[in-house]
Amino acid sequence: MRKYIKKKFTEAIQEKIGEPNNSVSRLFILRYVSGSLNELISIGTIYQFKLICDNTNNTPKTIDENSVVLDAYWTEIYGQEIENHVKLIATSRGISSTELTN
């Protein structure tokens, strides 16, 4: 799942190359990735998800570094207590991802 989310984040970032990290760009990224994850919900691959790509994880420092951060959370099974979390960071050097546990 982490690879799929990273792929969709990469596709969204490719659409925004050269544009500033602002609320419009972040909203585009959220909508792009959300659309793909909603498809996974409809076929039963995941149960629910939450994406964060706003001022809480794209701080002024992040923006000054010309980076974009997306935090993705999801559960694969109804009632699952452990929520999966991956942090994706796009920079001029590429995209990195880190799996985090909650």
Residue pairs with C-beta under 8 A, 6 or more apart in sequence:
1 45
1 46
1 74
1 76
1 84
2 84
2 86
2 97
2 99
4 36
4 40
5 33
5 37
5 72
5 74
5 86
5 88
6 86
6 88
6 95
6 97
8 32
8 33
8 36
8 37
9 29
9 33
9 70
9 72
9 88
9 90
9 95
10 90
10 95
11 32
12 28
12 29
12 32
12 33
13 29
13 68
13 90
13 95
15 28
15 32
16 25
16 28
16 29
16 68
19 25
20 63
21 58
21 62
21 63
21 66
21 67
21 68
23 54
25 68
26 53
26 54
26 58
26 68
29 53
29 68
29 70
30 51
30 53
30 70
33 51
33 70
33 72
34 49
34 51
37 46
37 49
37 51
37 72
37 74
40 46
41 47
41 48
41 49
45 76
46 74
46 75
46 76
47 74
47 75
47 76
47 77
47 78
47 80
48 74
48 75
49 72
49 73
49 74
49 75
50 72
50 73
50 74
51 70
51 71
51 72
51 73
52 70
52 71
52 72
52 73
53 68
53 69
53 70
53 71
57 69
57 70
57 71
57 87
58 67
58 68
58 69
62 68
62 69
65 91
66 91
66 92
67 89
67 90
67 91
68 89
68 90
69 87
69 88
69 89
69 90
70 87
70 88
70 90
71 85
71 86
71 87
71 88
72 85
72 86
72 88
73 83
73 84
73 85
73 102
74 83
74 84
75 82
75 83
75 84
76 84
82 101
82 102
83 102
84 99
85 99
85 100
85 101
85 102
86 97
86 98
86 99
86 100
87 97
87 98
87 100
88 95
88 96
88 97
89 95
89 96
89 97
